[in-house]
Amino acid sequence: MFRSGASGCRIVRLSIAILFLALTALPVFSYVVQFKEQFYRLYHIHYHQYPDDTMENIYWLERAVEADFANPLYALGKITDEEDWEKYRYLFMMHLNLKLVEQHLRLGSKWDKQVAYFYNAPWKEQNIESLQTAETCYNAALHYWNEAKLWAEKANMRKFRFLFLTDLQYWEDERERIATGSLDYERTIGRELARLEKVRANFLAMDENTY
């Protein structure tokens, strides 16, 4: 599992719990939402995405990961046989986990402090706590990246070498980019975590003489 700051983890989990209560208080949907495809359709990107918007997306995506697949008749692309259906499931799980990576990176950036400016010394503790929350999000993103790679490997099995789901070309492109290494969130996340650690060290070094 991924490591996280305790207080940051509590903040994120509490916020998502509050969001869940708010969502369950909304009017009942005209149909029962129970399959991956249905939960995935509730995921959306806002033009200006605030933390609550990102946490809402994380909630729907996590529900999609946990849910069952709909009947192949209701898949998000054309399914003609069992091999199509198998690869579709692997690609879908890969894609969901990639979206969770993106959303956790976006959420982490809201709490991240890119630079420890000397004039922020009076709020040293608050900034360190904010960094812990960002670290929680980045480590969660790393967890989902590892999951995405596992599903991409399944979708890259030899028997799928000449099988392309043309209706899901974007997912196929993601799979190929992971296979070639042109899509590598581990490198991105590692860079963010290393920078964050330096910023935290700078905050920790601050004292009453800093400002």
C-alpha positions as CSV (number, residue, x, y, z in Angstrom):
1,M,0.0,0.0,0.0
2,F,1.0,3.6,-0.3
3,R,2.3,5.7,2.6
4,S,0.5,8.9,3.5
5,G,0.5,11.6,6.1
6,A,-2.1,10.8,8.8
7,S,-3.7,14.3,8.9
8,G,-3.7,14.7,5.1
9,C,-5.4,11.3,4.8
10,R,-8.0,12.2,7.3
11,I,-8.8,15.5,5.4
12,V,-9.2,13.8,2.1
13,R,-11.2,10.9,3.4
14,L,-13.5,13.2,5.5
15,S,-14.1,15.4,2.4
16,I,-15.0,12.4,0.3
17,A,-17.3,11.1,3.0
18,I,-19.1,14.4,3.2
19,L,-19.3,14.4,-0.6
20,F,-20.8,10.9,-0.5
21,L,-23.5,12.1,2.0
22,A,-24.3,15.1,-0.2
23,L,-24.6,12.9,-3.3
24,T,-26.9,10.4,-1.6
25,A,-29.1,13.2,-0.6
26,L,-29.7,14.2,-4.2
27,P,-33.0,13.1,-5.9
28,V,-33.0,9.4,-6.9
29,F,-31.8,8.7,-10.5
30,S,-34.4,7.7,-13.0
31,Y,-32.6,4.3,-13.3
32,V,-30.5,2.3,-10.9
33,V,-26.8,3.0,-11.3
34,Q,-25.0,-0.3,-10.7
35,F,-22.6,-1.1,-13.6
36,K,-19.1,0.2,-14.4
37,E,-20.4,1.9,-17.6
38,Q,-23.1,3.8,-15.7
39,F,-20.7,5.1,-13.0
40,Y,-18.1,6.0,-15.6
41,R,-20.7,8.2,-17.4
42,L,-21.1,10.2,-14.2
43,Y,-17.4,11.2,-14.3
44,H,-16.9,14.5,-16.0
45,I,-14.3,17.3,-16.3
46,H,-15.3,20.8,-15.3
47,Y,-13.8,23.8,-17.1
48,H,-12.7,25.1,-13.7
49,Q,-12.2,22.1,-11.6
50,Y,-12.3,22.8,-7.9
51,P,-11.3,20.3,-5.2
52,D,-15.0,19.2,-4.6
53,D,-15.4,18.6,-8.3
54,T,-12.2,16.4,-8.3
55,M,-13.3,14.5,-5.2
56,E,-16.7,13.9,-6.9
57,N,-15.0,12.4,-9.9
58,I,-12.8,10.2,-7.7
59,Y,-15.9,9.0,-6.0
60,W,-17.6,8.0,-9.3
61,L,-14.4,6.4,-10.7
62,E,-13.8,4.4,-7.5
63,R,-17.4,3.2,-7.7
64,A,-16.9,2.2,-11.3
65,V,-13.8,0.2,-10.4
66,E,-15.7,-1.7,-7.8
67,A,-18.9,-2.3,-9.9
68,D,-19.7,-5.2,-12.2
69,F,-19.5,-4.8,-16.0
70,A,-22.8,-4.3,-17.8
71,N,-23.9,-6.9,-20.4
72,P,-21.7,-6.7,-23.5
73,L,-24.7,-5.3,-25.4
74,Y,-24.3,-2.2,-23.3
75,A,-20.5,-1.9,-23.5
76,L,-18.9,1.4,-24.5
77,G,-17.7,-0.1,-27.7
78,K,-18.8,-2.8,-30.1
79,I,-18.2,-6.3,-28.8
80,T,-18.5,-9.2,-31.3
81,D,-17.0,-12.2,-29.5
82,E,-15.4,-13.4,-26.2
83,E,-11.9,-12.1,-27.1
84,D,-13.3,-8.6,-27.7
85,W,-15.1,-8.8,-24.4
86,E,-12.0,-10.0,-22.5
87,K,-9.8,-7.2,-23.9
88,Y,-12.5,-4.7,-23.4
89,R,-12.6,-5.5,-19.7
90,Y,-8.8,-5.1,-19.3
91,L,-8.8,-1.9,-21.2
92,F,-11.6,-0.4,-19.2
93,M,-10.0,-1.2,-15.9
94,M,-6.7,0.3,-17.2
95,H,-8.5,3.4,-18.3
96,L,-10.4,3.8,-15.0
97,N,-7.2,3.6,-13.1
98,L,-5.5,6.1,-15.3
99,K,-8.3,8.5,-14.7
100,L,-7.9,8.0,-11.0
101,V,-4.2,8.8,-11.4
102,E,-5.0,12.0,-13.1
103,Q,-7.7,13.1,-10.6
104,H,-5.4,12.4,-7.6
105,L,-2.6,14.4,-9.2
106,R,-5.0,17.2,-9.8
107,L,-6.3,17.0,-6.3
108,G,-2.8,16.9,-4.8
109,S,-1.8,20.0,-6.8
110,K,-4.5,22.0,-4.9
111,W,-2.7,21.4,-1.6
112,D,0.8,21.3,-2.9
113,K,3.2,24.2,-2.1
114,Q,5.5,24.5,-5.0
115,V,8.0,26.7,-3.1
116,A,8.6,27.4,0.6
117,Y,8.7,31.2,0.4
118,F,10.4,32.8,3.5
119,Y,7.4,35.0,4.1
120,N,5.2,32.0,4.6
121,A,7.1,31.2,7.8
122,P,4.3,32.4,10.1
123,W,2.1,29.6,8.6
124,K,4.8,26.9,8.7
125,E,2.6,24.3,10.4
126,Q,-0.3,24.9,8.1
127,N,1.9,24.6,5.0
128,I,3.5,21.4,6.3
129,E,0.0,19.9,6.9
130,S,-1.0,20.9,3.4
131,L,2.0,19.2,2.0
132,Q,1.0,16.0,3.8
133,T,-2.4,16.1,2.1
134,A,-0.7,16.6,-1.3
135,E,1.7,13.7,-0.5
136,T,-1.4,11.5,0.3
137,C,-2.9,12.3,-3.1
138,Y,0.4,11.7,-5.0
139,N,0.9,8.3,-3.3
140,A,-2.7,7.4,-4.1
141,A,-1.9,8.3,-7.7
142,L,1.1,6.0,-7.7
143,H,-1.0,3.2,-6.4
144,Y,-3.5,3.6,-9.2
145,W,-0.7,3.9,-11.7
146,N,0.6,0.5,-10.7
147,E,-2.9,-0.9,-11.1
148,A,-3.2,0.6,-14.5
149,K,0.1,-1.0,-15.6
150,L,-1.2,-4.4,-14.5
151,W,-4.3,-4.1,-16.6
152,A,-2.4,-2.8,-19.5
153,E,-0.2,-5.8,-19.4
154,K,-3.2,-8.1,-19.5
155,A,-4.5,-6.1,-22.5
156,N,-1.1,-6.6,-24.2
157,M,-1.1,-10.4,-24.0
158,R,0.1,-12.2,-27.2
159,K,-3.4,-13.4,-28.1
160,F,-4.5,-9.7,-28.5
161,R,-1.6,-8.8,-30.7
162,F,-3.8,-8.3,-33.8
163,L,-7.0,-7.4,-32.0
164,F,-7.9,-3.7,-31.8
165,L,-11.1,-2.4,-30.5
166,T,-11.6,0.4,-33.0
167,D,-14.5,2.0,-31.1
168,L,-12.1,2.5,-28.2
169,Q,-9.1,3.8,-30.0
170,Y,-8.2,6.2,-27.2
171,W,-8.0,3.4,-24.7
172,E,-5.9,1.4,-27.2
173,D,-3.6,4.4,-27.5
174,E,-3.2,4.5,-23.7
175,R,-2.4,0.9,-23.7
176,E,0.3,1.3,-26.4
177,R,1.8,4.4,-24.7
178,I,2.2,2.4,-21.4
179,A,3.8,-0.5,-23.3
180,T,6.3,1.8,-25.0
181,G,7.0,3.9,-21.9
182,S,5.8,7.2,-23.5
183,L,3.1,7.3,-20.8
184,D,4.9,6.9,-17.5
185,Y,3.1,8.5,-14.5
186,E,5.6,6.9,-12.1
187,R,8.3,9.2,-13.4
188,T,5.9,12.2,-13.0
189,I,4.8,11.2,-9.5
190,G,8.3,10.5,-8.4
191,R,9.4,13.9,-9.5
192,E,6.5,15.6,-7.7
193,L,7.2,13.6,-4.5
194,A,10.9,14.5,-4.6
195,R,10.2,18.2,-5.0
196,L,7.6,18.1,-2.3
197,E,10.1,16.6,0.1
198,K,12.5,19.4,-0.5
199,V,9.8,22.0,0.0
200,R,8.9,20.3,3.3
201,A,12.5,20.3,4.4
202,N,12.7,24.0,3.7
203,F,9.6,24.6,5.8
204,L,10.9,22.5,8.7
205,A,14.2,24.5,8.6
206,M,12.3,27.7,9.2
207,D,12.4,29.3,12.7
208,E,11.6,32.6,14.4
209,N,14.5,34.2,12.5
210,T,13.2,33.3,9.1
211,Y,10.8,36.2,8.9
